[in-house]
Amino acid sequence: MSVAQPGPPSGTTRRTGLPLTAALVVLGLVAALLLALAPAPAAHGAETGKVRGQIVDTRGPVSKVRMLWFTKDWTYLGARKVSGGGYSLSLRPGTYWLQFVDLRPAYDITKNAPENIKVTIRAGHTSVGNVRMHRGAAITGTVRAGGKVASGARVVAANTAKQSFEVRANKEGQFALGGLPNGKYSVFTYDRTKRWVGRSTYAGSMARGDVTNLAIALTKHAGGLLVDLYAGSEPINSRVTATVVSRKTGQFWTARSNHGSISFQGLFPGRYTLIMPGAGNFIGRTGPVSHGRVKPGRVAFGSFRLTQRGATVSGIVVDGEDEGYGLEKAQVLLFDQSGTKIAETSTNSEGQFFLTTRLTSQGGMVVVVNPDPNAGGWVQSSNGYCKFLKGMTDAFSITTSDNEDVGAIPLAHAPADEQDGAIQCYPSDGS
């Protein structure tokens, strides 16, 4: 399978080792692997517009494509399969990137490269964005591990635009990987048995239609690495997915933690950098694994710690007619400056709320409050059950590791004609 990660859109020379520029881009590539495919939170209330268009290549309509859409800064929003050579998509107003990925098998060297287009959506309007796909470059070759055919080896081609594509070698150790966009590529190869490793192979600069053939040999005995994970002073007992990157070769391995530790096998000897997502309200970070130098044929032990908490927001939701009375079961939503929902909670019996985030310092935050949505806005007040209206704060700023107390958020009573005759609930303004 080939996977195109977000990013702007010959020859047969074989060299081993990763050039410095490619090594530097690997950390960004792996961060994209961890973040780009996690759907962005939904944004609240807005009208939508549409974009539609044809999807063609030199042979005509492209019948099977996966379409992915991203914000203008490449935050992943969604994906779906489209067929028949056309697409239509509804989005809220704004600027987006659309990416189209040919769904033919990764080993098909005539496969089209992913194509990206930028579109602007206006509410109540349909934009047109036609897509022309082109045959991509291809890398073919063989893999041997410890002098023997490496059946089922995993072969990953990564370019300097932070895109990666992968395929499995067949039982004879042969592989083909098509549909590659223009770029400079390094090939990372992983032995299925996790016993052998080798440095990455530099495939060089490739353009549409180029085919490069490589003979890859994994000649070093692999090692392992067991890392204990901490957030502050406490072990991270939740299941998290993290990635280690070899500081020698730029190769990366991803695994899932269990009981506060994470284990990686089949590693190239040397020291490693860990790319760790957030846990709880601790902010994720990238940094060196303490201790844990991998040696051939042995398991090394190390540790890694998240040290910085995200901002938190607290406050109290009160009756606008009696601000000494807190309203329970209200839905509390936190939105950032772009209108994206960041966190959600409910008020307690005293009307208090506390929102945790993994956000760093920023402005333009807003809290929106919906009075008990499960009861249609009817909430116990000091005068009995009354119907309340939605409320919200003015924009405010948050600070990394600090709590921002927004104070009391008063909710107004709904107009008298919505109070079902409960005179005690009528708004004091006479509405």
N, C-alpha and C positions, 0 to 999 in steps of 0.2 A: 504494500500500500504506500502511496506517496501522500505526504501531507505538506501543503504550502502554508507556511507561517506568515503572519503579516509582514509586509515590507514592500517598498517600491519595486516596481517591477525589475581553431581546434588543433587540435593537435593531439598527439599520443605520447608526449613525454611523461615519463614516470619519475617522480621524486618523492622521497620519504621525508617526514617531519612536517610540522605546521608552520607556515610563515608567521611572523609576528603579527601582521595585520589580521590574519585569520584567527590566530589565537585570541586576540583581544575581542573579536566579535563573538566568540563562542559563549561568553558569559551573557551577552545580550540575547543570543539565540536561545539559550536555555531558559532565560527569564521569560522570553516570549512563549516558549513551550508551556511553562507553568501558568502563565497569566492569560494569554490570548484566548485560550479555549474555555475559560470560565466565563459563562454568560454575564454581561453587565446587568446590574439591577435595573428594573423597569423604571421609567420616568413617569411622573404623575401628569394627569390631565392635559391633553393637547389635541388639536385637530391634526389630521393627517393629510398627506398627499401621496401620489403614486409615481413610480418610475417603471417603465416597461421597455422592452427592446428585443431585437433578434440576436441570436447567438450562432455565428457561422464560422467556418474555416474555409480553406481552399477547395474542399470537396462539397461544400454546401452547409445546410443546417447541422449543428452538432446535437445529437439526439440525447445524450446523457451527460449531465453536468451537475456538479454540486456548487450552489451559489452561497457565498458567505457575505455578511455585511458587517461593517465596522464603522465606528465614529471617524471623524476626520483625523484623529490622532491614533487610529488603529486599535481602539478598544473594541474587543469582539462583542457583537450584539446577537447574532443568530445565524442559522444556516438551514438550507433545505435542498433537496434534489429537484431539478427541473428537467423537463424533457420536451421533445418536439421542436427544438430550435428557437424557443422564445421564453420570456420570463415577464412577470409582473410582481411588484412588491409595494406594499403600503408602509410608509414611515412617517414619523412626525417631522415637521419642518426642520431643515438643517442641511449640513453638508456631510456626505458619507462616502466611504470607499466600498465598492462591490468587487468581490473576487470570484472568478469563475474557474473551476477546477475540472478538467476532463476526467471522467470516471472510468476510462479504460484501464486495464491492469497496469501496474507500475512497470512490469517487465516489457511492455509494448514500446519499442523504440520509436514508433511513429506517433506516439501520444502527444497531444498538444500541451504546451506549457500553460501554467495558470495565467490568466489575464485579469488585470485590475483596471477599473474605471472609477472616476470620481464623479459624483452626481450631487446636485442641489435640489432639495425638495421644497415645494411651496404648498401651503395648506390649500386644499381644494383644487389642486392642479395636477396634471399628469405630465411628467417629464419623459423624454425619450433618451435612452442610453443604449445604443447598439454595440455589440461586442464582436470583434473579429479575433479568433484564436489562431495561433500559429504552431506548427510542429516544433517541439522543444529539442534541446540537445539531449544526448544520451551517454551514459557510462556503462561499459560492459567489462567483463573480465572473469577471473577465477580467484578463489580464496583457498589457501592451504594453511593449516594450523599444526605446528609441531611436525612439519614435513608431510602431513597427510591431508587428503581432501577434507575441506571444512564444510561438510554437509549442513545445510540449514543456517549458515552464518548470517548474521544480520548486517546489512551494508547500508550506511547512512551517508548521503552526500549533502554537505552543508555549504552554503555560499556566504559571501560577505554582506549580503543584504538581509541576513538573519532568516533565511528560508532553509528548510530541511526536507529531504525526500528519502524514503527508505524502501528496501526490498529484501527478501530472503534468498540466499543462494539455494540452488537445487541440490539433489543428492550427489551430484558430481562436483559440487563447489562452484558451479557457474552462476553468474548473475547478469542481469541487464536492468537498467534503470533509465526509463525514458521520461519525457515531459518536463525537462529541466529548463527553466528560464535562463536568459543570458546572465553570465556572472563568472566569478572565480570560485572554484570548488575545491574542498578538501573532503576526502572520503574516510569515514570512521568505520572500522570493522570489528565485529564482536563475535567471538567463538560461542557457538551454541552450548558447548559443554562448560564454558567459563574457565577453562584451564589454560588457554593461550591468549596472548595479547601482542599487539604490535603498534608502532607509531602510526599516526594518520598518514594517508597517502595524498599528495597534492596532485590534483587533476588539472590544475591550471585554469586559464580563461576559456570559456566555452560560449558559443553563439548558436542561434537556431540551426538545427540540422546537423551540428557537429556530433561525432561519435568518437569517444576516447576509450581505449582498451587498457585495462590495468591488470597486472599480475600481483596479487596481494599475498604476502606471507606473514603469518603471525608466528614469531619465533621465541618470544619471551614467556616464561611461566608467569601466570597471573597470581595476584594476591587478593586479599579481602580486607574490608574495613567495617568495624562495628562502632557506631557513634552514639553516645548518650546525648539526649536532647533536653535542654532546659529552657524555661521561660522565667526569667528572674531567678529565684532560688528554688523553684519547683520543677519537677520533671514534667515534660509534655506527654501526658498519657493519652491524649486524643490521637487518632490516626491522621497522619499528615504525609504528603508526598513531597520528597525533596530530591535534589540532584547534586552529585559531586562532579567536579571538573578537575581533570589532571592538570597540575601546574606545569608538567613537562610537555604534554602532547596536545592539550586542549580537548581530549576526548571526554565525554560525559556519560554518566550512568544515573538512572533514576530508580528509586525504590520507595516503598511505603513503610512507615514506622509501625512498631508494635511494642506495647508496654514500655514506652519511653525511650526506645532505642531504634536505630535504623541500620540495616545491614546491607552492604554492597559487596558483590562478588565479581570475579573476573576482571579485576582492576590492573592497570599498568602500574608498575612500581614507582613510588615517589610520594610527594605530598599532594594534598587536595584542598580545593576550595568548595565550600558547601553553599548552595543556593536554597535558602529555607523560607517557606511562606510564613505568614503570621499565624499565631495560635492564641485563642482567647482574644484579649485586646492588646496583645503584644504585636508589634510591627515586625514583619519579616525582614530579613537582611541577608546579605551575601558576605562571606568572610572565610578565613582559613580554619580548617579543623584543628583544634588544639591537640598536639601530639599526633598520634595516628599516622606515622609514616609507613606506607605500604611496602612490603618486601615480597619477592617472588615466593610463591608457595606457602605463604603464611598469612594469618589474620592479624591486622593491626587494630588497636583500640584508641579511640579519641573521644572528644566531647565538643559540643557546640551550644551556645547560649544566646537566646533572644534577650535583649537588654532594655529595649525602649517600648513603653506603652503608648497606645494611641490616645487621642483626646476622648474625653467623656463629656456628656451633657446631662444636666439635671434640672428639675423644676417642679412646679406643682400646678395642677389644673383646678381652677376654682369656679364657683358659681358667680356669674357676673353681677347678680343682684345681691349677693351676700358673699363677699370675697374671703370671709373667714371659714367658708365651707368648701372642703375639697371634694372633687367629683371622682368617684371610682370607676374602673373599667373603661376609661376613655382610651381610645387608640391614639398613640403618639408616634408620629413619623418624623424622621430627620432627613432633610434634603440638602444636597450641596448646591453650589452656585449654578451648575448646569441643569438643575432640576432632577437629578438622579437620586433615587431613594437610597440612603446609606444604612439606616437602622430603623427598627420598629420595636415598640414595647407597649404595655398597658399600664395605666395608673393603678396604684394600690388602694386600699380602703380609705386612705387619707388624701388621695388625689396626687400623691407624689410619683415621680418617674425618674428613671436613671437609664441613659442610653450609652452603650459602649461602642467604640469604633476602633479601627486600626489606622485612623487618619493622622497625618501630620498637620502642622499649623497652616491654617487657611481661613479666608473670609467668605462671606456670602452664604453662610449656613442659615437654614430656616427650619423651625419646628412647626408642624401642622398637627392639630388635634381634632379628632372626630369623636363626638360624644357617643359612648357605647354603641358601636355599629350593629351589634347583635340584637339590640332592643330598639332600633330605629331612631336613635337619638334621645330616647327617654331615659332619664337618670334620676336617682334619688337625690333630692336637694333638701335644704332645711325646711321647705314648705311642702314636702311630698314629692311624688314623681312628676317631673316637668320635662318638657321637650326643649333641647338646647340646639344651638347652631354651631357649625364648625368654627374654630378659631386658629390663629397662627401668630407667630412672633414676627418682629422686624428681623432683618438680616443681622447676623452677629458673627464674630470670629471665634475660632477655637485654637488651642495651643497644644502641641505635642506633649503628652504625659500629664496634662493638667485637666481639671474639671471646669467646665463653663456652666455656672448656675444662671439660667435664664429667668429665674424668679417665678412669679405667679402669672399664669395664662388664664384670664377670665373668659368664660364662654357665655355669650348672650343667650337669653331665653328666646325661643322661637316666637313669632307673632301670635297674638291672642287667638286668631282663628285656627291655629294649629294645636292649641292646648286642650282640645276636647272639653271645653267648658270649665277647666280647672282655673278659676279666677285667681287663686293665689299664685299661679304661674305666669300671669300676664306680665309682659315687660313694663317696667316703670316709665319707659319713654312713650307709652301709649300706642305702640305699633300693634 
